């Protein structure tokens, strides 16, 4: 039976990583029209519209009644075929309370409870799983487990956390599905062509991509890059290597507290650039950059899909100096691995999973298991370690190419089509589980303790 799938999520044009995730997943699901007959989005909005198909409901993020109206609207379209499933893309920061306090609400739980009471299969994608949650965060996760049919995470380590004594969620409620990758296969000729078009044909390109914020750790990667080019490169080599930082600050961050946080952040980057003693520029176009004269180039624009694909295609090394070690997903890291590029990443959860296979990771710079990338400690310690990592990938070409091959091999398993198909299979499993009959066997209740009972 084809499914009517309803997502509750942010969605483009809102600039949000979860919205991009949802769009890519929806695009992949459309390849399976026999299984996914209709796909609709209830878009969690904060003044970012207008929206177009497949968005048919807009939720005012800061209006509890709007969340309830969206729930009622979805239920009104369940029909009589019992083929609807709701997928909630959960993130604490998208769930304010009635006073407008971010990350303090229970709107997702109210939705899940209502759908559960009406018999609508409901799944929850967790985009953040905290190892040490506060009381509110713990309650929200436990309530979502109670009122949903399954919880989906993009890392195996998140399952371990959810099963731990902190949350105590039964394993049968948990499902791991890879974060998809958007990268198409590019030949070596295609990569050279992209670089040549921007005047980067003979350059070694280091990049950091995505929406910028203090938690991205750029203040450390900038200093690390400055240390690398001063200590490892000749003046001639320095002219053939460039660090491209692509993306803008999140618009909601730039507006926060009348722009005070944004100004403080930009000031911190200026200080890092001074410490790094590098030549740098900021531009909204790459057509007229004199790459030989710059060490760092800020590409100050929102990176659309086509631009992102080109960026992944032409980069030689991606730096992800993130500061939140509990981050369980990263589209940038997924796409870096999928496109066969070397990542130098701090040891956040998703990086540990993709690069180090969730094994115990020592401190300091570490070459990933199966040589898929390089891991470094976060914060001040990352400055020296990222510089060491750059020295390794720039001057050890054969080892870098081996890393690229190993990363690309893992990436093939993570295509969005594979992730979408895994979701459809899980939806079918949930429905089948609901419909399994217990048969005619007598149901026995334990009436006495037994030494044979498994503890």
N, C-alpha and C positions, 0 to 999 in steps of 0.2 A: 504494500500500500504506500503510495507516495506521501511524503510528509509535508505538512504546512509548518514551516519553521519560523518562529518569531524570536528575534533577538532584541534584548534590551541592552543598549550600549551607546557610547558616544559614536559618532560617525562623521566623516567628511561632509561639509567643509570645516568642521571643528578640528583644530590642530591638536591632536591627541594621539598618543601611541596606541591606546586601546581602540580608538576609532579606526586607525590604519589597520590594526590587526583584524578587526571585525570586517572591514571592507575586503581585505585579501581573502579571508575565510569565505565570505559570501561569494566572491567572484569564483573561487575554486568549487564551491558547492553547486554553482550553476552548471558545471560540466556534467553533473549527475542528475539530469532533469527527470529521469525515471524514478529516482528516489526522493528528490527534493522538488516537489511540484510548485511550491510557492514559498518565497523567502521575503520576509518583511522586517523592517527595523523600527523599533520605538527609540528614537534618538534622544539621549540625555543632553539637553541644550543649556547653554549659558550665554545666549545672545549671539550665537555663531552662524545662524542660518543665512539664507534660506536653504531648505533641503529639497532633494528630488528623489525619484524612485531609486531604491526600494524603500525609502523612509515614508511611512504612512502615518506615524504618530510622532509628535514632538513633546517631550517631557521638559517642563521648566524645572531645572535641577533644584532650585531653591523654593519650590512650591509643593508641599506635601499633597495638596489636592490634585495637582497635575499628575503626580505619580499614581494616585488612586484612579483618576479618570483614564489613564493609559491602561491600567489593569482591567478596568471595566470594558474598555474598548476592545482589548484583546479577547476577553471572555465572550463578548458579543459576537465574535467571528469564529468561535470554535466549531460551529456547525454540528451536524449529527453524525459525521463519519469517524469521530474520535481519532483524527490523524494529526492533531496539532501538538507540537512540542515547543516549549519556551526555553530559551537559552539566555541566562542572565550573565552579562560580562561584568563581574564584580571588581570594584576598586574602592577602598575606603574613602579616598578623596573625592569621589563622585557622589557621596551619600551624606548630605548635611542634615542636621536636625531642624526642627521647626523654627528655631531662632537664627538659622543661617550659619551655625557653627560647622565648619567643614569636618568631615570624617567622624561625625558624632551621631549620625542618623540611623534609622532602621527601615528605610524605604524598600531596600531589596528584600529584607525579611518579610515585610508586609505583603509584597508581591508574591513571594514564594509561598507563604502561608495560604493566601487566597487561591492561588492556582492549585495547590495541593488539596485544599478542601473541595475544589470543584473537579478533582480527578484529572487535571491537565498535567502530563509528564513535564517535569521541570528540571533542567540541568543548570549548574553554576560553574562558569569558568572563573577560577581565582587567579587574579593577576598579581596579588601580593599575599604571601603567607608568612606571618611573623613568628619567629621562634620564641620571642618574649613579648606577647601581646599584653595590652592593658585589659582591664576587666570588660570594658565595652567591646573591644575588638574580639576578645575571646568569645563573648556571648553571641556576637553577630555570626561568627564562623560556625559555632555549634548550632545556632538556630537555623542557619542556611542548610546545614547538614540534615537537620531534623525535618525541614519542610521541603526538601528537594529529593529527587530520585538519584542524583549522582553529582559528584564534585569533580571537575576536570582541572588538572594542573599541567604545566608544560615542563616540569622537572620531576624526576624521581625523588629527589631529596625533599620536595614539598610533601610528598606522600608520607615520608618518614616523620615529618613534623606533625602532620595532621593526625597520624596514628599514635603519636606520643602521648604521655600522660597530660600534657598541656591541653590538648583538645579531646583526646580519647575517641576519635571517630573511627568507626569500623572500616576495615580495609575494603569490604564489599561495596562501600559507598564511593570509593576513590578510583579515579582513572587518569593515567598519564597519556597525553597526546602531544607529540612534538609541536613546538612552535614552527609554523611553516616558513619557508623561504621563498622569496619572490624572484630570485635571480634566474634568468635564462642562461643557457650555456653559450658562452662566447668563445670564438676561436681566438688564437693568438693574434691573427690578422685584425680581428675586430677590436681587440684591446689596443693595438698599436694605432689603429685608425682613430679611435676616440681620443687618445693622447695627442696624436699629431694634429687633430683639429683644434686643439687648445694650446698648441705650442709646447707640449710636454713630452715629445717623442723620446728624448734621451734623458728624461728625468726619472729619478727614484721618488715616488710620490707616497708620502705618509699622510694619513687622513684621520679625522674624527668627524663623524656625521651625526645629525639629529638635533632635536630641540635642545637649546642650551639652558643650563641652570647651575646654581652653585654645587648641586650634588653630582654633576658630571665630572668634577675634578680637573677641569682644564687648567686651573691655576698651577697644578703640579706637572701636567704633561708639557705645558709650555716651557717651564723651567728645565724639564728633562730634555726636551729637544735642544734647547740652548746649550746645555751641558754636552750633549752628544756631538753637535757640530763643532764645538770649540775643542773638545778633547780627542775626537776621532777623525776629523775630516781636515784635509788640506783646503786652502782657499779655493782651488779649482774644483774640488769635489763638492764643496759647500754650494757652489753655483749650480750644481746638477741635482740637488736634493731640496725638496720643499715640503713643508707641513701645511696642508690645506684643512682648515676647520670650517666645515659647511653646516649652515643652519642658523636659525634665529632663536632668540629667547622666546619661550612660550608667552603668547599674548596675555594670558591671565597673570603670569608672573610680572610682566612689565607694568601691568596696571595696579598690582597689589600695593596697598598703603601709599597710594598716589605716586607710585613710581620710585619710592625710596629704596626698596629692596633691589630693584633693577639698577639704580645708580650705584649702590654699594657694590653690587656684583661686578659691574663694568669697571669700577675703580680697582677691585681686586685683580681683575685681568690685566689692567694697565700696570699694576705693581709687579705682577708676574712677568710681564714683557720686559719691564725695566731690569728685573733681576736676571732674566735670561740673556739680556744684552743682544737682542736679535733685531734684524731688519724686518719690518712687517707692514702690512697695509690691510685696509678693509674695503671691500668692493661688492657690488651687487651683480656684477657680470665678470665672467672670466675671459672675455674676448680680448681685452686690452692689457692684461697683466704682463709686466716684464718679469717673468719668473726668475731670471738670473739675478735680479737685484733684491729678491725677497727671500727671507727664511721662512716666514709664516704668512699665510694669506687667509684672512677671514672672509669667507664667501657668505655675505650677510643677506640671505634670502631664504624663503621657505623652499625646501627641496621637494619638488613634485615627483611623481613616479618615474617619469622619463629621466629626470636629472639624477635621481638616486641610482637607477640602473647604470647610468654612465659612470657615476662616481665609484660604484663597486667594481665596475669593469676596469677602470684605469688605475685603481689604487694598488700599491705594492704592500702596504702594511697599515693596518687599522689599529689606532690606539683607543682603548676604552678605559679611561682612568677613574671609573665610577667610585663613589664613596659609600653607597648603600650596599653593604655586604649581604643583605637579605633579599636582594632583587632576584626574583625567580624567573624572569623572562627578559629578553632584549631582542627586539627585531633587528637592531644593527648587528649584534653579534651573530645571530642566526644567519642573516644575509651575508655576513663576512665569511663565515665558515662555508655556507652554501655556494658562494662564488669562488671558493678556492683561494682565499686570501689569508695571509697571516695576521692573527690578532695578537696584540699585546694588551692584556686585560687584567684589571685588578681581580682579586679572588672573591667576587660576588657569586652567589649560589649558582646562577645559570652558567657562568663561566667555568666554575668548578665542574659542573656536569658535562658541558660540551668539550672542554679542553682537558680535564683531568679525570673524567669518568667517576666523579664522586668519591674518589679514594682520599685518604687522609693526606692533606697537602702541607708540606713543610713551609717554614717561613722563607722569605727571600725570593729571588727570581727562580722560577721553575719552568723547565721545558715540559709541555703537556704530555701526558701519556699518549702513545701512538703519534707523538710529535704533531699535534693539530694546532698548536699555538704556544704562547708564552704567558705565564701568570706572574703577577707581581703583587706585593703588598700595597695597601691603599695609603693615601695621605702623603706626608713628608717622605716616608721611606720609598715611595714610588719614584721619586725624582731620579735617584741614582739607578734604580732597577730598570725603569723604562729606558734610560740612557744606555744601559748595558744591553737591553733587549734590542734596541735599534742598532747598536754596534754589531750584534750577532746577525740580524736579518739583512743588513746592508752589505756586510763584508763576507758573509758565508753564503754565497749564492746557491750552491748545490743543496745545502741544508734548508735554505729557504724554499727552494723549489720542491723539496721532499715534503716540507710542511704544507705547502699549497696542495699537493696531491692528496695528502692524508685528510686535510680539511674538506676538500671537494668530495671525497668518497663518502664522508659522513653526511655532507649536504644533500646527496642524492636521496637519502632516506627521509629528508625533511621537506620535500616539495609540498607546496600548499595542497596539491591534489591528494597527496597521501594523508595529510592531516584532515582534510575535509572528508575523505572516505572513512578514516578512523572514527570521526564524529558520527557519520551516518550509521556505521556498524554499531557504535555504542548506543545510539538512539534505538536501533532495532533490538539490541540486547535488552534495554530497559523495558521496551514494550513487551517482548517475549517473557521477561521475568514476571511482569504484572499478570500475564495471561496463563502462566503455568498452573495447571490443575494439580492438586495434591493426590488425586487418584482415590481409590476406595480403601486404602489402608487405614487402620485404626490409628488415631493420634494418641500417643502415650504421654502422660504427664509424669514427671519424676515425683514420687511420693515418699521415697526414702533415700538417704545419702548412700553413696556407693564408693568403695575404694577404687573402683575402675573408672570413675568419672575423671575426665581430663581436666586438670587445673590450668 
